[in-house]
Amino acid sequence: MSSGDVEQIHLRLREELSARGISLAEAARQAGEKDPQGLKDVVGGRKRLSAELLAKLAVTGIDTQYVLTGVRTGTAEPQARFALTPRKQKLLDLIEMLDEKGQEEIQEELEKIKRMKELEREVAELKQRAGGGQNKA
């Protein structure tokens, strides 16, 4: 296997985890790895992906065939929770057209939006509690 093949494997692994919104730390945790540094080294291209680690990472729902060969399987996601609606597939296709930096920027923005929604929910709950407490007085 050439160094170019290894380069592609770690890029496809990063792509698969990113497409599922799974951080490297979370992927390592799901795979039963005690320390996420090994996975970080693989994704960073500093270490080769072992068959053992790839097998462990399969629990995250990544397409292991795609990671190794660049060819997607027809049924990569055995669990229904990973089934993509047409809208989600279109979003994923758009994101995959971006380079790594563009994907990171989109992810950061989406995480900001998610956090804002969480804060809005928390504020609404606090207002409801505060309003409920005034009614009891």
Sequence and secondary structure as in RCSB ss.txt:
>XXXX:A:sequence
MSSGDVEQIHLRLREELSARGISLAEAARQAGEKDPQGLKDVVGGRKRLSAELLAKLAVTGIDTQYVLTGVRTGT
AEPQARFALTPRKQKLLDLIEMLDEKGQEEIQEELEKIKRMKELEREVAELKQRAGGGQNKA
>XXXX:A:secstr
  HHHHHHHHHHHHHHHHHTT  HHHHHHHTT S THHHHHHHTTSS   HHHHHHHGGGT  HHHHHHS   TT
   SGGG   HHHHHHHHHHHTS HHHHHHHHHHHHHHHHHHHHHHHHHHHHHHHHHHHHH 
